[in-house]
Amino acid sequence: MLLLKSWKESLEVFLPKNIVLFGKLTANTMLQTTKTWLSQWWGLLILWGWLAFFSNMIFVFPTQSFSIVLFLWLHSIMPLLILLTLVLAARPSVAIKNNRYYFSYWRHVLVIIGMFYIMCFGFVKVLRAVAKPASVVRFWNANSIVLQYVILPTVLVFLLLWIITFLDTKFHIRALLSSLIRAFKLVVYNYPFVWVMSVAAVFVVKRVAVFMIRVCAYLVTELAFEYTRPNIFTGLKVIDYAAASLAFPILGIVLIIPVFLLLSPMMNMYTRQVHEHFDRYY
């Protein structure tokens, strides 16, 4: 009965008398988060674009060195760093959100990055062990609706809520497990709200992804091939690779957009639930 009551409460936000206030609160949170983040972390966007360009240049001028590995690793974690700084900018806090505030969470950030690498590595290993690429494609085609509109949105929100709850606790290894449990409870007790918001975000990002992929394809196939000359050292077109490197930030942006759209409503939902039903989650 508690679960059904909680589900009913989570859907009340979409009632006509509540939806306007919810929309204003969400829009205000998104605006304040964006202003706070851009005022302090705009350099991450420039660094991300530079790393994307540099990462593709190694295919034009192949070399082997520790610096190449370091740059590729930095490039791979940029979307996650942007996400974590966005969460820290969005979360309510009595502290002044200056450099000291952000860098006080350096241990949380390292643990989250490590966890994501472990999860990705484990997922790839399991996928290679149990399935071939052709069978994965067939499985996706047969279950695309369930995967796109149930499983993937739920997993996305769970990971986002885990990051929010983990960053909202004092750093300790035990806090890692407790934040996972708390995020699971938040998803279960508020699943109707979580599902509606996550599906809406997925719907938006699919449209944005199609547009951005078309733009990237145009840049690569039209502009690069028309205005570049072969590189005298490798026979490859350097600017072709510079244009193709747009695929890296575009992929990251496509991944960040649904998280950004979900961040404000999920942060507001988390704050409300913790204040109104503290015993339920702690």
Buried (B, 14 or more C-beta within 10 A) or exposed (E): EEEEEBBEBBBEBEEEEEEEEBEEBBEEBBEEBBEBBEEBBEEBBEBBBEBBBBBBBBEBEEEEEEEBEEBEEBBBBBBBBBBBBBBBBBBEEEEEBEEEBBEEBEEBBEBBBEBBBEEEEEEEEEEEEEEEEEEEEEEEEEEEEEBBBBEBBBEBBBBBBBBBBBBBBEBEEEBBEBBBEBBBBBBEBBBBBBBBBBBBBBEEBEEBBEEBBEEBEEBBEEEBEEEBEEBEEEEEBBBBBBBBBBBBBBBBBBBBBBBBBBBBBBBBBBBBBBEEBEEBBE
